[in-house]
Amino acid sequence: MDVEALTRLLQETAQRHGAFEAVAPPHDWWDWYAAYMVSRQHGSSPEESVNDANRYLAEVKQVVIPAM
């Protein structure tokens, strides 16, 4: 991946993380970023990658979004 592609992926990841960040308990942002970016690099859509990152945080890091 070149610098420009990585820059675009990081920007996308930051934008998608905002919704999680707004409702999630304290967590390390890099865990969510890493899960999202790996999912995207494996061909998942942005929406699928959000779900993958959320699931990773819940299952591996025990960071769960409270029910609304």
N, CA, C and O atoms as a CHARMM CRD file, in Angstrom:
* protein
*
  272
    1    1 MET  N      0.86000  -1.17000   0.00000 PROA 1      0.00000
    2    1 MET  CA     0.00000   0.00000   0.00000 PROA 1      0.00000
    3    1 MET  C      0.90400   1.22900   0.00000 PROA 1      0.00000
    4    1 MET  O      1.85600   1.31800   0.77500 PROA 1      0.00000
    5    2 ASP  N      0.59100   2.16500  -0.87300 PROA 2      0.00000
    6    2 ASP  CA     1.39800   3.38400  -0.93000 PROA 2      0.00000
    7    2 ASP  C      0.88400   4.41400   0.07600 PROA 2      0.00000
    8    2 ASP  O     -0.15900   4.22700   0.70200 PROA 2      0.00000
    9    3 VAL  N      1.62600   5.48500   0.21200 PROA 3      0.00000
   10    3 VAL  CA     1.30200   6.51000   1.20500 PROA 3      0.00000
   11    3 VAL  C     -0.07400   7.11400   0.94900 PROA 3      0.00000
   12    3 VAL  O     -0.84900   7.29900   1.88700 PROA 3      0.00000
   13    4 GLU  N     -0.38500   7.42200  -0.29200 PROA 4      0.00000
   14    4 GLU  CA    -1.68900   8.03500  -0.59500 PROA 4      0.00000
   15    4 GLU  C     -2.83700   7.10100  -0.25800 PROA 4      0.00000
   16    4 GLU  O     -3.84400   7.54300   0.29400 PROA 4      0.00000
   17    5 ALA  N     -2.71000   5.83100  -0.57200 PROA 5      0.00000
   18    5 ALA  CA    -3.76700   4.86100  -0.26500 PROA 5      0.00000
   19    5 ALA  C     -3.92200   4.70900   1.24900 PROA 5      0.00000
   20    5 ALA  O     -5.04100   4.64300   1.75800 PROA 5      0.00000
   21    6 LEU  N     -2.80400   4.65300   1.96100 PROA 6      0.00000
   22    6 LEU  CA    -2.86300   4.54000   3.41800 PROA 6      0.00000
   23    6 LEU  C     -3.48700   5.79000   4.02800 PROA 6      0.00000
   24    6 LEU  O     -4.25500   5.69300   4.98500 PROA 6      0.00000
   25    7 THR  N     -3.16800   6.94900   3.49000 PROA 7      0.00000
   26    7 THR  CA    -3.76100   8.19500   3.96200 PROA 7      0.00000
   27    7 THR  C     -5.27500   8.15800   3.80000 PROA 7      0.00000
   28    7 THR  O     -6.00900   8.51500   4.72100 PROA 7      0.00000
   29    8 ARG  N     -5.74300   7.72800   2.63600 PROA 8      0.00000
   30    8 ARG  CA    -7.19900   7.63900   2.39700 PROA 8      0.00000
   31    8 ARG  C     -7.85200   6.65700   3.36800 PROA 8      0.00000
   32    8 ARG  O     -8.92100   6.93600   3.91200 PROA 8      0.00000
   33    9 LEU  N     -7.20800   5.50800   3.58500 PROA 9      0.00000
   34    9 LEU  CA    -7.76700   4.51600   4.49900 PROA 9      0.00000
   35    9 LEU  C     -7.79100   5.03900   5.93200 PROA 9      0.00000
   36    9 LEU  O     -8.76000   4.80500   6.65400 PROA 9      0.00000
   37   10 LEU  N     -6.76000   5.72900   6.34700 PROA 10     0.00000
   38   10 LEU  CA    -6.74900   6.31500   7.68900 PROA 10     0.00000
   39   10 LEU  C     -7.83300   7.37900   7.84700 PROA 10     0.00000
   40   10 LEU  O     -8.48200   7.44300   8.89100 PROA 10     0.00000
   41   11 GLN  N     -8.03700   8.20700   6.83500 PROA 11     0.00000
   42   11 GLN  CA    -9.09400   9.21900   6.88800 PROA 11     0.00000
   43   11 GLN  C    -10.46100   8.55800   6.98800 PROA 11     0.00000
   44   11 GLN  O    -11.29100   8.96000   7.80400 PROA 11     0.00000
   45   12 GLU  N    -10.69400   7.55200   6.16700 PROA 12     0.00000
   46   12 GLU  CA   -11.96700   6.81900   6.21300 PROA 12     0.00000
   47   12 GLU  C    -12.17100   6.19800   7.59100 PROA 12     0.00000
   48   12 GLU  O    -13.25700   6.27900   8.16400 PROA 12     0.00000
   49   13 THR  N    -11.12200   5.58300   8.11100 PROA 13     0.00000
   50   13 THR  CA   -11.19900   4.92000   9.41100 PROA 13     0.00000
   51   13 THR  C    -11.52800   5.92500  10.50800 PROA 13     0.00000
   52   13 THR  O    -12.35700   5.64700  11.37500 PROA 13     0.00000
   53   14 ALA  N    -10.89000   7.07700  10.47800 PROA 14     0.00000
   54   14 ALA  CA   -11.16200   8.11700  11.47600 PROA 14     0.00000
   55   14 ALA  C    -12.61600   8.56400  11.41200 PROA 14     0.00000
   56   14 ALA  O    -13.25500   8.75100  12.44700 PROA 14     0.00000
   57   15 GLN  N    -13.13500   8.73400  10.21400 PROA 15     0.00000
   58   15 GLN  CA   -14.52900   9.15700  10.06400 PROA 15     0.00000
   59   15 GLN  C    -15.48000   8.08800  10.59500 PROA 15     0.00000
   60   15 GLN  O    -16.44200   8.40800  11.29300 PROA 15     0.00000
   61   16 ARG  N    -15.22100   6.83800  10.27500 PROA 16     0.00000
   62   16 ARG  CA   -16.09400   5.74200  10.73200 PROA 16     0.00000
   63   16 ARG  C    -15.98500   5.52600  12.23600 PROA 16     0.00000
   64   16 ARG  O    -16.96600   5.14200  12.87300 PROA 16     0.00000
   65   17 HSD  N    -14.81700   5.76300  12.81300 PROA 17     0.00000
   66   17 HSD  CA   -14.61300   5.55300  14.24700 PROA 17     0.00000
   67   17 HSD  C    -15.39300   6.56600  15.07000 PROA 17     0.00000
   68   17 HSD  O    -15.74600   6.29200  16.21700 PROA 17     0.00000
   69   18 GLY  N    -15.66300   7.72800  14.49900 PROA 18     0.00000
   70   18 GLY  CA   -16.36300   8.77800  15.23700 PROA 18     0.00000
   71   18 GLY  C    -17.67700   8.32900  15.83700 PROA 18     0.00000
   72   18 GLY  O    -17.98600   8.68200  16.97500 PROA 18     0.00000
   73   19 ALA  N    -18.46000   7.55900  15.09800 PROA 19     0.00000
   74   19 ALA  CA   -19.75100   7.08700  15.60500 PROA 19     0.00000
   75   19 ALA  C    -19.56000   6.13600  16.78500 PROA 19     0.00000
   76   19 ALA  O    -20.31900   6.19000  17.75300 PROA 19     0.00000
   77   20 PHE  N    -18.56200   5.27700  16.71100 PROA 20     0.00000
   78   20 PHE  CA   -18.26500   4.35800  17.81200 PROA 20     0.00000
   79   20 PHE  C    -17.76300   5.13600  19.01800 PROA 20     0.00000
   80   20 PHE  O    -18.19900   4.90700  20.14700 PROA 20     0.00000
   81   21 GLU  N    -16.85800   6.04200  18.77000 PROA 21     0.00000
   82   21 GLU  CA   -16.25000   6.85300  19.83500 PROA 21     0.00000
   83   21 GLU  C    -17.30700   7.61400  20.62800 PROA 21     0.00000
   84   21 GLU  O    -17.18800   7.77600  21.84300 PROA 21     0.00000
   85   22 ALA  N    -18.33100   8.07400  19.93800 PROA 22     0.00000
   86   22 ALA  CA   -19.36500   8.90000  20.57900 PROA 22     0.00000
   87   22 ALA  C    -20.18700   8.13000  21.61100 PROA 22     0.00000
   88   22 ALA  O    -20.72000   8.73600  22.54100 PROA 22     0.00000
   89   23 VAL  N    -20.30000   6.81900  21.47000 PROA 23     0.00000
   90   23 VAL  CA   -21.16300   6.04200  22.36200 PROA 23     0.00000
   91   23 VAL  C    -20.43900   4.95900  23.15100 PROA 23     0.00000
   92   23 VAL  O    -21.02300   4.37300  24.06300 PROA 23     0.00000
   93   24 ALA  N    -19.20600   4.68500  22.82600 PROA 24     0.00000
   94   24 ALA  CA   -18.47600   3.59300  23.47400 PROA 24     0.00000
   95   24 ALA  C    -17.85600   4.04000  24.79200 PROA 24     0.00000
   96   24 ALA  O    -17.53700   5.21400  24.97600 PROA 24     0.00000
   97   25 PRO  N    -17.69200   3.08900  25.70200 PROA 25     0.00000
   98   25 PRO  CA   -16.93000   3.40900  26.91200 PROA 25     0.00000
   99   25 PRO  C    -15.46500   3.65300  26.55200 PROA 25     0.00000
  100   25 PRO  O    -15.06900   3.41500  25.41100 PROA 25     0.00000
  101   26 PRO  N    -14.67000   4.11400  27.48600 PROA 26     0.00000
  102   26 PRO  CA   -13.25600   4.37900  27.18600 PROA 26     0.00000
  103   26 PRO  C    -12.57500   3.15500  26.56800 PROA 26     0.00000
  104   26 PRO  O    -12.77500   2.02000  27.00100 PROA 26     0.00000
  105   27 HSD  N    -11.77800   3.42400  25.55800 PROA 27     0.00000
  106   27 HSD  CA   -11.06200   2.35400  24.86100 PROA 27     0.00000
  107   27 HSD  C     -9.86500   2.95500  24.14200 PROA 27     0.00000
  108   27 HSD  O     -9.74900   4.17300  24.00700 PROA 27     0.00000
  109   28 ASP  N     -8.98400   2.08600  23.68600 PROA 28     0.00000
  110   28 ASP  CA    -7.83900   2.52300  22.90200 PROA 28     0.00000
  111   28 ASP  C     -8.26200   2.58300  21.44300 PROA 28     0.00000
  112   28 ASP  O     -8.59600   1.56100  20.84300 PROA 28     0.00000
  113   29 TRP  N     -8.24600   3.77500  20.87800 PROA 29     0.00000
  114   29 TRP  CA    -8.72800   3.96300  19.50600 PROA 29     0.00000
  115   29 TRP  C     -7.99000   3.06700  18.53300 PROA 29     0.00000
  116   29 TRP  O     -8.58600   2.61700  17.55500 PROA 29     0.00000
  117   30 TRP  N     -6.72600   2.79400  18.76300 PROA 30     0.00000
  118   30 TRP  CA    -5.93900   2.02400  17.80400 PROA 30     0.00000
  119   30 TRP  C     -6.43600   0.59600  17.66300 PROA 30     0.00000
  120   30 TRP  O     -6.22800  -0.02300  16.62000 PROA 30     0.00000
  121   31 ASP  N     -7.09200   0.05100  18.69500 PROA 31     0.00000
  122   31 ASP  CA    -7.65600  -1.29400  18.56500 PROA 31     0.00000
  123   31 ASP  C     -8.77700  -1.29400  17.52600 PROA 31     0.00000
  124   31 ASP  O     -8.85100  -2.18700  16.68200 PROA 31     0.00000
  125   32 TRP  N     -9.64700  -0.28600  17.59600 PROA 32     0.00000
  126   32 TRP  CA   -10.75000  -0.19600  16.63800 PROA 32     0.00000
  127   32 TRP  C    -10.20100   0.06500  15.24200 PROA 32     0.00000
  128   32 TRP  O    -10.62700  -0.56300  14.27300 PROA 32     0.00000
  129   33 TYR  N     -9.25300   0.99700  15.14400 PROA 33     0.00000
  130   33 TYR  CA    -8.64200   1.32000  13.84300 PROA 33     0.00000
  131   33 TYR  C     -8.04000   0.07600  13.19800 PROA 33     0.00000
  132   33 TYR  O     -8.26800  -0.19200  12.01800 PROA 33     0.00000
  133   34 ALA  N     -7.27700  -0.67700  13.97100 PROA 34     0.00000
  134   34 ALA  CA    -6.60000  -1.85300  13.42000 PROA 34     0.00000
  135   34 ALA  C     -7.60900  -2.87300  12.90800 PROA 34     0.00000
  136   34 ALA  O     -7.44300  -3.41500  11.81600 PROA 34     0.00000
  137   35 ALA  N     -8.65200  -3.13900  13.68800 PROA 35     0.00000
  138   35 ALA  CA    -9.66600  -4.10400  13.26000 PROA 35     0.00000
  139   35 ALA  C    -10.38400  -3.62700  12.00200 PROA 35     0.00000
  140   35 ALA  O    -10.63000  -4.41300  11.08800 PROA 35     0.00000
  141   36 TYR  N    -10.71700  -2.35100  11.95600 PROA 36     0.00000
  142   36 TYR  CA   -11.39600  -1.78700  10.78600 PROA 36     0.00000
  143   36 TYR  C    -10.50200  -1.87500   9.54900 PROA 36     0.00000
  144   36 TYR  O    -10.94600  -2.31000   8.48700 PROA 36     0.00000
  145   37 MET  N     -9.24800  -1.46200   9.69000 PROA 37     0.00000
  146   37 MET  CA    -8.34000  -1.41300   8.55000 PROA 37     0.00000
  147   37 MET  C     -8.02400  -2.81600   8.01600 PROA 37     0.00000
  148   37 MET  O     -7.94000  -3.00900   6.80300 PROA 37     0.00000
  149   38 VAL  N     -7.85100  -3.77400   8.89200 PROA 38     0.00000
  150   38 VAL  CA    -7.61200  -5.14900   8.43700 PROA 38     0.00000
  151   38 VAL  C     -8.82300  -5.66000   7.66900 PROA 38     0.00000
  152   38 VAL  O     -8.67800  -6.29500   6.62400 PROA 38     0.00000
  153   39 SER  N    -10.00900  -5.38400   8.18100 PROA 39     0.00000
  154   39 SER  CA   -11.23000  -5.80400   7.50400 PROA 39     0.00000
  155   39 SER  C    -11.32700  -5.18600   6.10300 PROA 39     0.00000
  156   39 SER  O    -11.65100  -5.87500   5.13600 PROA 39     0.00000
  157   40 ARG  N    -11.04400  -3.88800   6.00400 PROA 40     0.00000
  158   40 ARG  CA   -11.08600  -3.21000   4.69600 PROA 40     0.00000
  159   40 ARG  C    -10.05500  -3.79500   3.74900 PROA 40     0.00000
  160   40 ARG  O    -10.33700  -3.98400   2.56600 PROA 40     0.00000
  161   41 GLN  N     -8.86400  -4.08300   4.25300 PROA 41     0.00000
  162   41 GLN  CA    -7.80800  -4.63600   3.41100 PROA 41     0.00000
  163   41 GLN  C     -8.13200  -6.04700   2.93100 PROA 41     0.00000
  164   41 GLN  O     -7.57100  -6.51600   1.94200 PROA 41     0.00000
  165   42 HSD  N     -9.04200  -6.72200   3.63700 PROA 42     0.00000
  166   42 HSD  CA    -9.48400  -8.04900   3.21300 PROA 42     0.00000
  167   42 HSD  C    -10.72300  -7.98100   2.32100 PROA 42     0.00000
  168   42 HSD  O    -11.32800  -9.01100   2.02300 PROA 42     0.00000
  169   43 GLY  N    -11.10000  -6.78500   1.89700 PROA 43     0.00000
  170   43 GLY  CA   -12.16300  -6.63900   0.92100 PROA 43     0.00000
  171   43 GLY  C    -13.55000  -6.35900   1.45500 PROA 43     0.00000
  172   43 GLY  O    -14.50000  -6.28800   0.67600 PROA 43     0.00000
  173   44 SER  N    -13.69500  -6.19800   2.74800 PROA 44     0.00000
  174   44 SER  CA   -15.01200  -5.89800   3.31000 PROA 44     0.00000
  175   44 SER  C    -15.40600  -4.46100   2.99100 PROA 44     0.00000
  176   44 SER  O    -14.55700  -3.59000   2.80300 PROA 44     0.00000
  177   45 SER  N    -16.70700  -4.23800   2.93600 PROA 45     0.00000
  178   45 SER  CA   -17.22900  -2.89200   2.71300 PROA 45     0.00000
  179   45 SER  C    -17.00700  -2.06300   3.97200 PROA 45     0.00000
  180   45 SER  O    -16.71900  -2.61700   5.03300 PROA 45     0.00000
  181   46 PRO  N    -17.14000  -0.73400   3.86700 PROA 46     0.00000
  182   46 PRO  CA   -17.03000   0.09100   5.08000 PROA 46     0.00000
  183   46 PRO  C    -18.01900  -0.33900   6.17100 PROA 46     0.00000
  184   46 PRO  O    -17.66000  -0.37900   7.34800 PROA 46     0.00000
  185   47 GLU  N    -19.24000  -0.65300   5.79200 PROA 47     0.00000
  186   47 GLU  CA   -20.24800  -1.05200   6.78300 PROA 47     0.00000
  187   47 GLU  C    -19.87500  -2.37600   7.44100 PROA 47     0.00000
  188   47 GLU  O    -20.00400  -2.52700   8.65500 PROA 47     0.00000
  189   48 GLU  N    -19.41400  -3.32900   6.64300 PROA 48     0.00000
  190   48 GLU  CA   -18.97800  -4.61500   7.19900 PROA 48     0.00000
  191   48 GLU  C    -17.78100  -4.42000   8.11900 PROA 48     0.00000
  192   48 GLU  O    -17.66800  -5.08000   9.15200 PROA 48     0.00000
  193   49 SER  N    -16.89500  -3.51800   7.74200 PROA 49     0.00000
  194   49 SER  CA   -15.69600  -3.26600   8.54000 PROA 49     0.00000
  195   49 SER  C    -16.03100  -2.61100   9.86800 PROA 49     0.00000
  196   49 SER  O    -15.39500  -2.90500  10.88100 PROA 49     0.00000
  197   50 VAL  N    -17.01700  -1.73100   9.87800 PROA 50     0.00000
  198   50 VAL  CA   -17.49000  -1.15300  11.14500 PROA 50     0.00000
  199   50 VAL  C    -17.98900  -2.27900  12.04800 PROA 50     0.00000
  200   50 VAL  O    -17.64000  -2.33500  13.22700 PROA 50     0.00000
  201   51 ASN  N    -18.79300  -3.16100  11.49900 PROA 51     0.00000
  202   51 ASN  CA   -19.30600  -4.28800  12.28600 PROA 51     0.00000
  203   51 ASN  C    -18.17300  -5.17100  12.79200 PROA 51     0.00000
  204   51 ASN  O    -18.18800  -5.60500  13.94400 PROA 51     0.00000
  205   52 ASP  N    -17.19300  -5.43700  11.93700 PROA 52     0.00000
  206   52 ASP  CA   -16.04200  -6.25100  12.34700 PROA 52     0.00000
  207   52 ASP  C    -15.26800  -5.58200  13.47400 PROA 52     0.00000
  208   52 ASP  O    -14.88600  -6.23900  14.44300 PROA 52     0.00000
  209   53 ALA  N    -15.03400  -4.28000  13.35100 PROA 53     0.00000
  210   53 ALA  CA   -14.29300  -3.56100  14.38800 PROA 53     0.00000
  211   53 ALA  C    -15.07800  -3.52700  15.69800 PROA 53     0.00000
  212   53 ALA  O    -14.51000  -3.73300  16.77000 PROA 53     0.00000
  213   54 ASN  N    -16.37200  -3.27000  15.61000 PROA 54     0.00000
  214   54 ASN  CA   -17.20900  -3.25800  16.81100 PROA 54     0.00000
  215   54 ASN  C    -17.20200  -4.63200  17.48300 PROA 54     0.00000
  216   54 ASN  O    -17.08900  -4.73300  18.70500 PROA 54     0.00000
  217   55 ARG  N    -17.32200  -5.68400  16.67700 PROA 55     0.00000
  218   55 ARG  CA   -17.32200  -7.04200  17.21100 PROA 55     0.00000
  219   55 ARG  C    -15.97400  -7.36700  17.87500 PROA 55     0.00000
  220   55 ARG  O    -15.93100  -7.97200  18.94600 PROA 55     0.00000
  221   56 TYR  N    -14.88000  -6.96000  17.22600 PROA 56     0.00000
  222   56 TYR  CA   -13.55600  -7.18500  17.80800 PROA 56     0.00000
  223   56 TYR  C    -13.43800  -6.50500  19.16400 PROA 56     0.00000
  224   56 TYR  O    -12.97800  -7.11500  20.13000 PROA 56     0.00000
  225   57 LEU  N    -13.84900  -5.24800  19.24000 PROA 57     0.00000
  226   57 LEU  CA   -13.75700  -4.53200  20.51700 PROA 57     0.00000
  227   57 LEU  C    -14.60900  -5.21600  21.58100 PROA 57     0.00000
  228   57 LEU  O    -14.19700  -5.31000  22.73700 PROA 57     0.00000
  229   58 ALA  N    -15.78600  -5.69100  21.20400 PROA 58     0.00000
  230   58 ALA  CA   -16.66600  -6.34800  22.17300 PROA 58     0.00000
  231   58 ALA  C    -16.11500  -7.70000  22.61400 PROA 58     0.00000
  232   58 ALA  O    -16.08100  -7.99800  23.80800 PROA 58     0.00000
  233   59 GLU  N    -15.68500  -8.51600  21.65800 PROA 59     0.00000
  234   59 GLU  CA   -15.28800  -9.88500  21.97400 PROA 59     0.00000
  235   59 GLU  C    -13.87800  -9.99300  22.53300 PROA 59     0.00000
  236   59 GLU  O    -13.63400 -10.80500  23.42500 PROA 59     0.00000
  237   60 VAL  N    -12.95600  -9.20500  22.03700 PROA 60     0.00000
  238   60 VAL  CA   -11.55500  -9.34300  22.42700 PROA 60     0.00000
  239   60 VAL  C    -11.17300  -8.36100  23.53500 PROA 60     0.00000
  240   60 VAL  O    -10.43400  -8.70800  24.45700 PROA 60     0.00000
  241   61 LYS  N    -11.68300  -7.13700  23.43600 PROA 61     0.00000
  242   61 LYS  CA   -11.29200  -6.08600  24.37500 PROA 61     0.00000
  243   61 LYS  C    -12.37000  -5.79500  25.43300 PROA 61     0.00000
  244   61 LYS  O    -12.16100  -4.96600  26.31900 PROA 61     0.00000
  245   62 GLN  N    -13.52000  -6.47600  25.34000 PROA 62     0.00000
  246   62 GLN  CA   -14.63700  -6.28400  26.25400 PROA 62     0.00000
  247   62 GLN  C    -15.09900  -4.82700  26.32800 PROA 62     0.00000
  248   62 GLN  O    -15.48400  -4.33900  27.39000 PROA 62     0.00000
  249   63 VAL  N    -15.05500  -4.15000  25.19600 PROA 63     0.00000
  250   63 VAL  CA   -15.56600  -2.78400  25.07000 PROA 63     0.00000
  251   63 VAL  C    -16.88700  -2.89700  24.31800 PROA 63     0.00000
  252   63 VAL  O    -16.90400  -3.11300  23.10600 PROA 63     0.00000
  253   64 VAL  N    -17.97300  -2.75100  25.03200 PROA 64     0.00000
  254   64 VAL  CA   -19.29800  -2.96600  24.46400 PROA 64     0.00000
  255   64 VAL  C    -20.07200  -1.65800  24.47000 PROA 64     0.00000
  256   64 VAL  O    -20.08000  -0.93400  25.46600 PROA 64     0.00000
  257   65 ILE  N    -20.71400  -1.36600  23.36600 PROA 65     0.00000
  258   65 ILE  CA   -21.56400  -0.18200  23.27500 PROA 65     0.00000
  259   65 ILE  C    -22.83300  -0.44800  24.08600 PROA 65     0.00000
  260   65 ILE  O    -23.49000  -1.47000  23.89000 PROA 65     0.00000
  261   66 PRO  N    -23.17500   0.45400  24.98500 PROA 66     0.00000
  262   66 PRO  CA   -24.38700   0.26100  25.79700 PROA 66     0.00000
  263   66 PRO  C    -25.63300   0.24100  24.91400 PROA 66     0.00000
  264   66 PRO  O    -25.70200   0.93900  23.90200 PROA 66     0.00000
  265   67 ALA  N    -26.60400  -0.56100  25.30600 PROA 67     0.00000
  266   67 ALA  CA   -27.88100  -0.62100  24.58900 PROA 67     0.00000
  267   67 ALA  C    -28.58900   0.72100  24.72900 PROA 67     0.00000
  268   67 ALA  O    -28.56600   1.35200  25.78600 PROA 67     0.00000
  269   68 MET  N    -29.21600   1.13700  23.63600 PROA 68     0.00000
  270   68 MET  CA   -29.91900   2.42000  23.66500 PROA 68     0.00000
  271   68 MET  C    -31.39300   2.21200  23.75400 PROA 68     0.00000
  272   68 MET  O    -32.15300   3.18000  23.78900 PROA 68     0.00000
